[in-house]
Amino acid sequence: MASPLGQKKMKQGRHVSAQKRARQDVKRRAHNNAAKSAMRTAVKNVRTAVSAKNKDNALTALKKASAVIASTASKGIIHKRTASRYISRLTLSVNAI
């Protein structure tokens, strides 16, 4: 049963430590989802600039996106090789303009 805010019902354990862990998991999941969403938006901004053949906007968007991707990887939200692959492919697409 979902709450009015659209959140899933939190799983509860019997022990106090399990209840605290469940509360922390909800907060951490929300934080990770927000960071991943910000990363996807940054990647999308680069791709739209590349598809519009706008080199200046693509370069500025790439600089921002690579910083966001690297910080997402450093927090452990995505793997470091995945981040490297994203940055590499975006750079190739921007350089191809």
N, C-alpha and C positions, 0 to 999 in steps of 0.2 A: 504494500500500500504506500503510495507516494504522498509526501507532505504537500501542502499548498505551494511551497516554493519550488516544486519540481524535483526535489531531491529524493533519492532512494531511501527507504527505511534502513537505518543503521542496524547491522547485526550486533547483538549484545551477547557477551559471555557471562558466565556466572561470577567470575572473579573481578575484583576491582581493576587489576592490571589488564585483563582482557577488555574491559569496558573502556579503559583509557586508550588502549591500543586501537579500538574501533573508532573512537573519537579522533585520534590522530590520523588514522587512515583516511577518514573523510576529508579532513583539512588538506592532507598531503595530495590526495587525488585531485582535489579542486585546483591546488596550486600547479600541479604537473599538467593538468589539462589546459589551464590558462597559458602556461609557458609554451606548450605544444601548439596551441592555437595561434599565438603570436608568431611563432616560427613559421607556421604554414602561411600566415598572412604576408609575412616578409618575403617568402619564396614566391607567392602569387604576385606580389608587386613587381618582382624582377621579371617574372615570366610575361606579365602584361606589357611591361616596358619593352621587352625583347620582341614580342609579337607586333608591337606598334613601331618597331624599328627606330626607337628613340634612344640613341647611344648615351646621351648625357643623363637622362633619367634612369636608364638601365645601370649605369655605373654607380650612381648615388644609391640606388636601391640595392645593388649588389653589395656595396660596402656595409650598409645597414643590415642586410640579410645575413652576411657572413658573420657579423658580430653576434647577432641573435642566435644563429645556428651554433656557433662556438660556445656561447654561454649556456645554451640548452644542453649541449653535450657535456660541458664541464660540471653541470649539476646532476648528471647521470640520467637525465630524462630520455635521451636518445644515446645510442652508442657512438663512440668517437669516430669509428670508421664510417658510420652512416652519415655523420656530420661532414666528414671529409668528402664523401661522395657527393652530397648535396652541393657543397661549396664548389667542388671541381666541375660538376656538370653545369651549374649556373654560370661559372666563369667562362667555360667553353662557349656557352650560348651567347653570352654578352660579347665575347671577343669575335664571334662569327658575324656580328652586325657590320 
